[in-house]
Amino acid sequence: MDLFIVVFLSKFFFQGLDLNFTTFEIYLAISWSVLSVFTRFYEVYRFTMPVEIISKIAKQCILFYLLIIAFFPFYKKAIFSGKATALYLSVVFIFVIVLKTIAFYYFKKYRLVTGNNFRNVVIIGYTLEAIDLRTVFQNRADYGYRFKGYFSDKKTGAEIIGKTELLKEFVIAEKIDEIYCSINELSSEKHKELVEFADDNNIVIKFIPDSKVIFSKNMKIDYYELFPVLSLQKSPLDSIYVEYFKRLFDLFFSLLVIVFLLSWLTPLLGLLIKIESKGPIFFKQSRPGLNEEEFICYKFRSMQINQTTEIEASRNDPRVTRIGKFIRKTSIDELPQFFNVLVGDMSVVGPRPHLWAQNKTYGRKIKKYMIRHHVKPGVTGLAQVKGFRGEIETEDDMVNRIKFDVFYIENWSMWMDIKIIIQTIVNIFKGEEKAY
């Protein structure tokens, strides 16, 4: 369907440009097909998140646009029209997005309503990770997995069907589609036997890492002759090339926000802030940044002038003004931090800068807390879009925030940044429970 759209619509937008349409349409079809392999455009699974689909579409759109432009210098008779190309690409991706969205949500709804296309699964092992996976299966019915039970040689309990020697008979009888196995549950011999059994019976087998500390990192495989060796890579952000590229993106994005948004929003909000309460428009606060060096973080002032600036806002905080409630709920108060991005104190995406008091308290208590200071703090971050923003009510809130910050640092990619930015915008319009 996508190829039909790509080829069919070209006839309407590239008329009068002296193109050989047969050649051009073949080029478009091949370009789209080859590009989709490299961008993994059609690798959308039942557990794929909508934000990941959006990032795939954005990647495919940008690269396909560049490939269309690349055609014209080699076909010198043709006349290049930037307007025609932009219009064509816009319409193509509107159709593609609509079709992809309908298909994605249709299959999810189809599974929930009919119960068809569900995959029966069992888990070998009763580790914390195995229990977490079972919770995902149960909470996300739209993924289409039907959990049938645990098998374990090491533990017993009401939830465990039995030892692994009963597994094969159960898998055949219950028509199991996928087996999830905790790595440390079975010996090498039993792993081999299980893989052979799965191959013989056309069953998918997947392995659950028992150490999130190691397997949440970016793994690299090297071969010493024919011997594979796994190593933990440094953060991609350690690369000097990545550092320059991320800085260029920060400059570009911050200038867009400052010129097209803050240029008119600042005087408007400034007037409303001044009308309601005396004091400056901007709230300035010292925060720890890269390498824990101090910088001044800017926000639109959302509170009455007070002497408790090292105490974070809580629900129904009496210090927050009426206009402050609105700008905090919509995260507009954070927008002046794009000036921090412009001067280089912050990045668009990164770990959020904490209060100095929080740094001192949690830096000694939580493992890997200080890793977040290896990169610039961000206007938004992975922890924030995953729901761990705002007031720290328990130590677990901070632990979860640090987990996501460390994961971001160790597994950074440009597409992860784009997904976080998109999800941040979605969350602003959707509203967040802890935005107060």
C-alpha positions in Angstrom: 0.0 0.0 0.0 2.8 2.4 0.8 4.6 1.7 -2.5 1.3 2.3 -4.3 0.9 5.7 -2.6 4.6 6.6 -3.3 4.4 5.8 -7.0 0.8 6.9 -7.7 1.0 10.4 -6.1 4.2 11.2 -8.0 2.1 11.6 -11.2 0.2 14.5 -9.6 3.0 16.5 -8.1 5.8 16.2 -10.6 3.9 17.0 -13.8 5.6 19.5 -16.1 9.2 18.9 -14.8 10.4 17.0 -17.9 10.7 13.7 -16.0 10.7 10.3 -17.5 8.0 9.0 -15.2 8.8 5.3 -15.7 12.4 5.8 -14.6 11.4 8.2 -11.8 8.7 5.8 -10.4 11.1 2.9 -10.4 13.6 5.0 -8.6 11.1 6.0 -6.0 9.9 2.5 -5.4 13.5 1.1 -5.1 14.5 4.0 -2.9 11.6 3.6 -0.5 12.1 -0.2 -0.3 15.8 -0.1 0.3 15.5 2.8 2.8 12.8 1.0 4.8 15.2 -1.9 5.3 17.9 0.4 6.8 15.5 2.5 8.9 13.6 -0.7 9.9 10.5 1.2 9.0 8.3 -1.9 8.9 9.7 -3.5 12.1 6.7 -2.7 14.2 5.7 -5.3 16.7 2.9 -5.7 19.2 5.1 -4.2 21.9 6.4 -1.3 19.8 5.6 2.1 21.5 3.8 4.8 19.5 6.7 7.2 20.1 9.1 4.7 18.4 6.7 4.5 15.4 6.7 8.3 15.1 10.5 8.3 15.2 10.6 5.7 12.4 8.3 7.8 10.3 10.4 11.0 10.9 13.6 9.1 10.0 12.0 7.6 6.8 10.6 11.0 5.8 13.8 12.9 6.1 16.0 10.4 4.3 13.4 9.7 1.6 13.3 13.5 0.9 17.1 13.6 0.5 16.9 10.6 -1.9 14.3 12.4 -4.0 16.6 15.5 -4.2 19.5 13.3 -5.1 17.7 12.1 -8.2 17.7 15.4 -10.1 21.4 16.2 -10.4 21.8 12.8 -12.2 18.8 13.3 -14.5 19.9 16.7 -15.9 16.9 17.1 -18.2 14.5 17.2 -15.3 13.6 20.5 -13.5 13.9 20.4 -9.8 11.0 22.0 -7.8 11.4 22.3 -4.1 7.8 23.2 -3.7 6.5 20.2 -5.6 8.9 17.9 -3.7 7.8 19.3 -0.3 4.1 19.0 -1.2 4.5 15.5 -2.6 6.3 14.3 0.5 3.8 15.9 2.9 0.8 14.3 1.2 2.6 10.9 1.0 3.4 10.9 4.7 0.0 12.0 5.7 -1.4 9.0 3.8 1.3 6.7 5.3 0.8 7.9 8.8 -3.0 7.5 8.6 -2.7 4.0 7.2 0.0 3.0 9.7 -2.0 4.4 12.7 -5.2 2.6 11.6 -3.4 -0.7 11.1 -1.5 -0.5 14.4 -4.6 0.3 16.5 -6.9 -2.0 14.5 -4.7 -5.0 15.3 -4.5 -4.0 19.0 -8.3 -3.7 19.2 -8.8 -6.8 17.2 -6.8 -8.8 19.6 -8.6 -7.4 22.7 -12.1 -7.8 21.2 -11.8 -11.2 19.5 -9.1 -12.8 21.6 -7.5 -14.0 18.3 -3.8 -13.7 17.6 -2.9 -13.9 21.3 0.4 -15.7 21.9 0.6 -18.3 24.8 3.7 -17.9 26.8 5.5 -19.6 29.8 8.4 -18.4 31.8 11.2 -20.6 33.1 12.6 -19.2 36.3 11.0 -17.3 39.2 13.4 -14.3 39.5 12.5 -10.7 40.1 13.0 -10.0 36.3 10.7 -12.9 35.5 8.0 -11.6 37.8 8.3 -8.1 36.3 7.9 -9.6 32.8 4.7 -11.5 34.0 3.4 -8.1 35.2 3.9 -6.6 31.8 2.0 -9.4 30.1 -0.9 -9.0 32.6 -1.0 -5.2 32.6 -0.7 -4.7 28.8 -3.4 -6.9 27.3 -3.1 -5.0 24.1 0.3 -6.6 23.6 -1.5 -9.8 22.9 0.3 -12.3 25.3 -1.5 -14.9 27.4 0.7 -15.9 30.4 0.3 -19.6 31.3 2.6 -20.0 34.2 6.2 -20.4 35.6 8.5 -23.5 35.6 11.4 -23.6 38.0 13.9 -26.2 39.3 15.1 -23.8 42.0 11.9 -22.6 43.6 8.4 -23.9 44.5 5.2 -22.1 45.1 1.5 -21.7 44.1 2.4 -19.8 40.9 4.9 -22.4 39.7 3.4 -25.2 37.6 6.3 -27.5 38.2 9.9 -28.4 37.4 11.4 -28.0 33.9 11.2 -31.7 33.2 7.4 -31.2 32.9 7.8 -28.3 30.5 7.9 -30.1 27.1 4.7 -32.0 27.8 2.9 -28.8 29.0 4.1 -26.7 26.0 2.8 -29.2 23.5 -0.5 -29.7 25.4 -1.2 -26.0 25.9 0.0 -25.0 22.4 2.6 -22.6 23.8 4.0 -20.0 21.3 6.9 -18.5 23.2 9.1 -19.6 26.0 10.9 -17.0 28.1 13.9 -18.4 30.0 15.9 -16.7 32.9 19.5 -17.2 31.9 20.7 -18.4 35.3 17.9 -20.9 35.7 19.3 -23.7 33.5 22.7 -25.3 32.8 24.4 -24.9 29.4 23.3 -28.5 28.5 19.6 -27.8 29.4 19.8 -24.5 27.4 21.0 -26.4 24.4 18.3 -29.1 24.8 15.6 -26.4 25.2 16.7 -24.5 22.0 16.6 -27.8 20.0 13.2 -28.6 21.4 11.9 -25.1 20.4 13.4 -25.4 16.9 11.8 -28.8 16.4 8.4 -27.6 17.5 8.4 -24.1 15.8 8.3 -22.3 19.2 10.0 -19.0 19.8 12.5 -19.0 22.7 13.7 -15.8 24.3 16.1 -15.2 27.3 15.6 -12.9 30.2 18.8 -11.3 31.5 19.1 -11.8 35.3 21.3 -8.7 35.7 19.7 -5.4 34.7 23.0 -3.7 35.8 24.9 -5.3 32.9 22.3 -5.9 30.3 20.8 -2.4 30.5 24.2 -1.1 29.2 25.1 -0.8 25.6 26.7 -4.1 24.7 29.3 -4.6 22.0 30.3 -7.9 20.4 33.9 -8.4 19.2 35.3 -11.6 17.6 38.8 -12.8 18.6 39.2 -15.0 15.4 35.9 -16.9 15.7 35.4 -16.5 19.5 32.7 -13.9 20.4 33.4 -11.6 23.3 30.9 -9.2 24.8 32.1 -5.9 26.3 30.4 -3.0 27.9 30.8 0.1 25.8 31.4 3.6 27.2 28.5 6.0 26.8 28.1 7.2 23.2 28.2 10.7 24.6 31.9 10.3 25.4 32.6 10.6 21.7 33.9 14.0 20.6 31.9 13.8 17.4 28.7 13.1 19.3 29.5 16.0 21.6 29.8 18.4 18.7 26.8 17.0 16.9 24.6 17.3 20.1 25.8 20.8 20.7 24.9 21.8 17.1 21.4 20.3 17.6 21.1 22.2 20.9 22.0 25.5 19.3 19.6 25.0 16.4 16.7 23.8 18.6 17.1 26.5 21.3 17.3 29.3 18.7 14.0 28.0 17.1 12.3 28.1 20.5 13.7 31.5 21.5 12.9 33.2 18.1 9.5 31.7 17.4 8.1 31.1 20.9 9.9 33.0 23.7 10.2 36.3 21.6 6.4 36.9 22.0 5.5 34.7 25.0 8.0 36.3 27.4 6.4 39.8 27.3 2.9 38.3 27.5 3.7 36.0 30.5 5.8 38.7 32.1 2.8 41.1 32.2 0.6 38.4 33.7 3.2 37.5 36.3 3.7 41.2 37.3 0.0 41.9 37.5 -0.6 39.0 40.0 2.5 39.4 42.2 5.4 41.7 42.8 8.9 40.5 41.8 10.9 39.6 38.8 9.6 37.8 35.7 12.3 35.2 35.8 13.2 32.9 38.8 17.0 32.3 38.9 18.4 29.4 40.9 21.8 27.9 41.3 21.9 24.2 40.2 24.7 21.6 39.7 25.5 21.0 36.1 28.2 19.2 34.0 30.9 17.8 36.4 28.8 19.2 39.2 29.8 22.8 38.3 27.4 25.5 39.4 25.2 27.3 36.8 22.2 29.6 37.1 19.0 28.0 35.9 16.3 30.2 34.6 12.5 29.7 34.9 9.4 31.9 34.6 8.5 32.8 38.2 5.5 30.8 39.3 5.6 31.5 43.1 5.3 34.4 45.5 8.7 35.7 46.5 9.9 33.5 49.4 13.0 32.4 51.3 12.4 28.6 50.8 13.9 28.2 47.3 15.7 25.0 48.2 12.4 23.3 49.0 10.7 21.9 45.9 7.1 22.5 45.1 4.5 20.1 46.5 0.8 19.4 45.7 -1.3 22.5 46.5 1.8 24.5 47.5 0.6 27.9 48.9 3.6 29.6 47.4 2.4 28.9 43.8 0.4 31.8 42.2 -2.7 31.4 40.0 -0.8 32.0 36.8 2.0 29.9 38.3 -0.3 26.9 38.5 -1.1 27.1 34.8 2.5 27.5 33.6 3.7 24.7 35.9 0.9 22.4 34.8 1.9 23.0 31.1 5.7 23.1 31.9 5.8 26.6 30.3 7.8 27.7 33.3 10.8 25.7 32.1 11.0 27.4 28.7 13.6 30.1 29.7 16.0 27.2 30.2 16.5 27.3 26.4 18.7 30.4 27.1 20.7 28.1 29.3 20.9 25.7 26.4 22.0 28.5 24.1 24.9 29.5 26.3 26.0 25.9 26.8 25.0 25.3 30.5 22.3 22.8 29.5 21.2 20.5 26.7 17.7 20.1 25.2 17.7 16.5 26.4 19.5 15.1 29.4 19.1 14.4 33.2 17.1 17.2 34.8 19.2 19.4 37.1 18.4 18.8 40.8 18.5 21.1 43.8 21.8 21.3 45.6 20.1 19.9 48.7 18.9 16.8 46.7 22.4 16.3 45.3 23.9 16.3 48.8 21.2 14.0 50.2 21.0 11.4 47.4 24.5 11.6 46.1 25.7 9.5 49.1 22.7 7.2 49.3 21.9 6.1 45.7 24.4 4.1 43.6 25.4 5.7 40.3 23.7 9.0 41.3 26.8 11.0 40.3 27.0 9.5 36.8 24.3 12.0 35.8 26.9 14.8 36.2 29.0 13.3 33.4 26.7 15.0 30.9 25.0 18.4 30.7 21.6 18.6 32.4 18.6 18.8 30.1 15.4 20.8 29.7 13.6 17.4 29.4 14.8 13.9 29.9 14.0 10.2 29.8 13.0 10.0 33.5 10.6 12.9 33.0 8.7 11.4 30.0 8.5 8.1 31.9 6.5 9.8 34.7 9.3 10.4 37.2 9.2 14.2 37.4 8.2 16.8 40.0 8.2 16.2 43.7 10.3 13.5 45.3 7.9 11.9 47.8 9.9 8.8 48.6 13.4 7.6 48.0 12.1 5.1 45.4 11.0 8.1 43.3 14.6 9.3 43.1 16.0 5.7 42.5 13.7 5.3 39.5 14.6 8.7 38.2 18.3 7.8 38.4 17.8 4.4 36.7 16.3 6.2 33.6 19.0 8.9 33.7 21.8 6.3 33.7 20.1 4.3 31.0 19.9 7.4 28.8 23.6 8.2 29.3 24.7 4.7 28.6 22.4 4.1 25.6 22.2 7.6 24.0 21.2 8.0 20.4 19.9 11.0 18.4 16.7 9.1 17.7 16.3 8.7 21.5 16.6 12.4 21.9 13.9 13.0 19.2 11.6 10.5 20.8 12.0 12.2 24.2 11.2 15.6 22.7 8.1 14.2 20.9 6.9 12.5 24.1 7.5 15.7 26.1 5.3 17.6 23.7 2.6 14.9 23.9 2.7 14.9 27.7 2.3 18.7 27.8 -1.0 18.5 25.9 -2.1 15.3 27.6 -1.3 16.6 31.1 0.8 15.0 33.8 -0.2 14.1 37.3 3.0 15.3 38.9 3.1 18.7 37.1 2.2 21.0 40.0 
